[in-house]
């Protein structure tokens, strides 16, 4: 009788040890660039910028953006007590191996503003290093509600999203040709 | 269908480009000038292989190295060997993990059973037949009396299995042995689970063989790497979580911040934002002209 009890207790122990695993990914998004889909369709953006660029050449691009605050205001600028401003704070870098906190607080970023709620243009983007580079920054989508509180304080609702675009920087064809010619002449 | 010789397509169907006096072939990922027998484009990842010319192809060893996308030569090791190495790592990690987990479980069960046994008066762990008699305990509770002429044995000795199976401890009255039904049961469990791990091992080896057949387990091959522009990236508004981005994989979230601006600062904050917006509008207008 005692043996049976002990065996039952052992089986309970085994079942308890193989209990349910905690879902650590709850509330997160695992985005694979190949698929580019998500469970919740809320904030979306897309970079309209070359994937491959020439060294030291200026480029223009833009971000197509769809935010969450369009219900508050669907125009950038101020209208009455409600204002909406969307900005992209960015830097050009050959690495993105740092946290968003570092990006926000530790380094200097350029700022461009959206000209409409869905378009953030940026100009004169120039890469000075060959190889893999990134445009890395934060889209700051803010709704500013003046006189929201009775004491005259303004309420600011801001959605901040890290937006990164990868590019490959190559030499221009003329430089390549001249380099090849130099090397050929040198060999002869 | 292109026939005859009056066309621009040469070896491998690659187009001859004579515009602007270039006189080179467009070989998909790079351009080739037959005049000087050279590639005309740098490898974009040339910085990663500084000991080689950025214009070389496959480290001048095209039999051994491949370069599918013009980024950099790949396949420095035999892909089958590489697949095997990866397979071995996966094997060691998975099977080792399962084995450790099972052994940990078995130990926990053993310890639990031992604790229960202690509560029930040492039924299994002291008596082969389950007699219900208490073992003889000496002055020290942790020590079991030794047989005459032998050094005293402790419970710790028994726990660490220093005793051989069936070794008698005590003075002969208690007939205690280390081996018990519980220990046998646990051993059986471990054997069963280890057998399961062995099956997993076999499955992994099958996967490894498949990988060998495919021969594409080359982490450096960027041919299939997607462009980072993407179609659209969607986020949730999870507050206060750090986004992490890595090559070919990203976790991006939108952080929602609700803050308040003091009345005296309202106009300056809005003016600053408006100024940035005006500058953007001016820049757009001048760009459109």
Contacts between the chains, C-beta under 8 A, distances in Angstrom:
chain1	res1	chain2	res2	distance
A	2	B	120	6.6
A	2	B	123	6.0
A	2	B	130	7.5
A	3	B	130	7.7
A	3	B	181	6.7
A	6	B	113	6.4
A	6	B	116	6.2
A	6	B	117	7.5
A	6	B	120	7.9
A	6	B	123	8.0
A	6	B	124	7.2
A	6	B	182	6.9
A	7	B	185	7.1
A	9	B	112	7.5
A	9	B	113	7.7
A	9	B	116	6.1
A	10	B	109	5.6
A	10	B	112	7.3
A	10	B	113	6.0
A	10	B	185	7.0
A	13	B	108	7.0
A	13	B	109	5.5
A	13	B	112	5.3
A	14	B	105	6.9
A	14	B	109	6.5
A	14	B	189	7.7
A	17	B	105	5.3
A	17	B	108	6.5
A	18	B	105	8.0
A	27	B	236	6.7
A	27	B	238	5.0
A	27	B	241	7.9
A	28	B	236	7.8
A	28	B	238	6.7
A	28	B	241	7.0
A	28	B	251	6.2
A	28	B	253	7.0
A	29	B	234	7.3
A	29	B	235	6.0
A	29	B	236	5.9
A	29	B	251	6.3
A	29	B	252	6.5
A	29	B	253	6.2
A	30	B	249	7.9
A	30	B	251	6.1
A	31	B	233	6.0
A	31	B	234	7.8
A	31	B	249	8.0
A	31	B	250	5.2
A	31	B	251	6.7
A	31	B	252	6.0
A	32	B	248	7.5
A	32	B	249	6.4
A	32	B	250	8.0
A	33	B	226	4.5
A	33	B	227	7.7
A	33	B	228	5.8
A	33	B	230	5.6
A	33	B	248	6.1
A	33	B	249	7.5
A	33	B	250	6.6
A	34	B	226	4.5
A	34	B	248	7.8
A	36	B	230	4.4
A	36	B	231	4.8
A	36	B	232	6.1
A	36	B	233	6.1
A	37	B	234	7.1
A	38	B	233	7.3
A	38	B	234	3.4
A	38	B	235	7.0
A	38	B	236	7.7
A	39	B	236	7.7
A	40	B	234	6.5
A	40	B	235	7.9
A	40	B	236	5.0
A	41	B	234	5.3
A	42	B	234	6.2
A	42	B	235	6.2
A	42	B	236	6.3
A	42	B	237	6.7
A	42	B	254	7.2
A	43	B	234	6.7
A	43	B	235	4.5
A	43	B	237	7.6
A	43	B	254	4.8
A	44	B	232	4.4
A	44	B	233	6.4
A	44	B	234	5.3
A	44	B	235	7.9
A	45	B	232	7.1
A	45	B	233	6.1
A	46	B	229	6.7
A	46	B	230	6.5
A	46	B	231	6.6
A	46	B	232	5.4
A	46	B	233	7.5
A	47	B	228	7.7
A	47	B	229	5.1
A	47	B	230	7.8
A	48	B	229	7.7
A	49	B	229	7.0
A	51	B	227	5.0
A	51	B	228	7.3
A	51	B	229	6.4
A	52	B	44	7.5
A	60	B	287	6.9
A	66	B	232	7.9
A	68	B	237	6.8
A	68	B	254	7.5
A	76	B	277	6.1
A	77	B	274	7.0
A	77	B	277	6.1
A	78	B	270	6.2
A	78	B	274	6.7
A	83	B	270	5.8
A	83	B	273	7.0
A	85	B	273	4.2
A	85	B	274	7.9
A	85	B	276	7.4
A	85	B	277	6.3
A	87	B	273	7.7
A	87	B	276	6.3
A	96	B	245	5.3
A	99	B	242	5.2
A	99	B	244	8.0
A	100	B	242	5.5
A	100	B	243	5.0
A	101	B	242	6.5
A	111	B	276	6.1
A	112	B	276	7.9
A	112	B	280	6.1
A	113	B	273	7.8
A	113	B	276	4.4
A	113	B	277	4.6
A	113	B	279	7.0
A	113	B	280	3.9
A	114	B	277	7.9
A	114	B	280	7.2
A	115	B	277	7.7
A	115	B	280	5.4
A	115	B	281	5.8
A	115	B	284	5.3
A	121	B	280	6.9
A	121	B	283	7.5
A	121	B	284	5.9
A	121	B	287	7.8
A	123	B	283	5.8
A	123	B	287	6.4
A	130	B	42	7.2
A	130	B	44	7.3
A	130	B	46	7.0
A	130	B	47	6.2
A	131	B	44	6.2
A	131	B	45	6.0
A	131	B	46	7.5
A	131	B	47	4.8
A	131	B	48	7.7
A	132	B	44	7.8
A	132	B	45	7.3
A	142	B	273	7.7
A	144	B	261	7.7
A	144	B	269	7.2
A	144	B	270	6.4
A	144	B	273	7.4
A	146	B	266	5.8
A	146	B	270	7.5
A	149	B	260	7.2
A	151	B	263	7.1
A	152	B	263	3.8
A	152	B	266	7.7
A	153	B	260	5.0
A	153	B	261	6.5
A	153	B	262	6.3
A	153	B	263	6.0
A	153	B	266	8.0
A	154	B	260	6.9
A	154	B	261	4.1
A	154	B	263	7.6
A	154	B	266	4.7
A	154	B	269	7.3
A	155	B	258	7.2
A	155	B	259	7.8
A	155	B	260	6.1
A	155	B	261	7.9
A	156	B	257	7.7
A	156	B	258	7.3
A	156	B	259	4.8
A	156	B	260	7.0
A	156	B	261	6.0
A	157	B	256	7.2
A	157	B	257	7.7
A	157	B	258	5.5
A	158	B	256	7.3
A	158	B	257	4.6
A	158	B	258	7.9
A	158	B	259	7.1
A	159	B	237	6.7
A	159	B	254	5.1
A	159	B	255	7.3
A	159	B	256	5.5
A	159	B	257	7.8
A	160	B	254	6.8
A	160	B	255	4.8
A	160	B	256	8.0
A	160	B	257	6.6
A	161	B	235	5.9
A	161	B	252	6.8
A	161	B	253	7.5
A	161	B	254	4.5
A	161	B	255	7.6
A	162	B	243	4.6
A	162	B	245	7.1
A	162	B	252	5.7
A	162	B	253	8.0
A	163	B	252	7.8
A	164	B	228	7.2
A	164	B	245	5.5
A	164	B	250	7.4
A	165	B	228	5.7
A	165	B	229	6.6
A	166	B	227	7.9
A	166	B	228	3.7
A	168	B	44	4.6
A	168	B	71	7.7
A	169	B	44	7.5
A	170	B	41	6.9
A	170	B	42	6.1
A	170	B	44	5.3
A	171	B	41	7.8
A	171	B	42	5.1
A	173	B	31	7.9
A	173	B	40	7.0
A	173	B	41	7.8
A	176	B	40	5.5
A	176	B	41	5.9
A	176	B	42	6.2
A	177	B	40	6.4
A	179	B	55	7.8
A	180	B	33	7.4
A	180	B	36	6.6
A	180	B	38	5.3
A	180	B	40	6.4
A	180	B	55	6.5
A	183	B	53	7.8
A	183	B	55	7.6
A	184	B	36	5.4
A	184	B	38	7.4
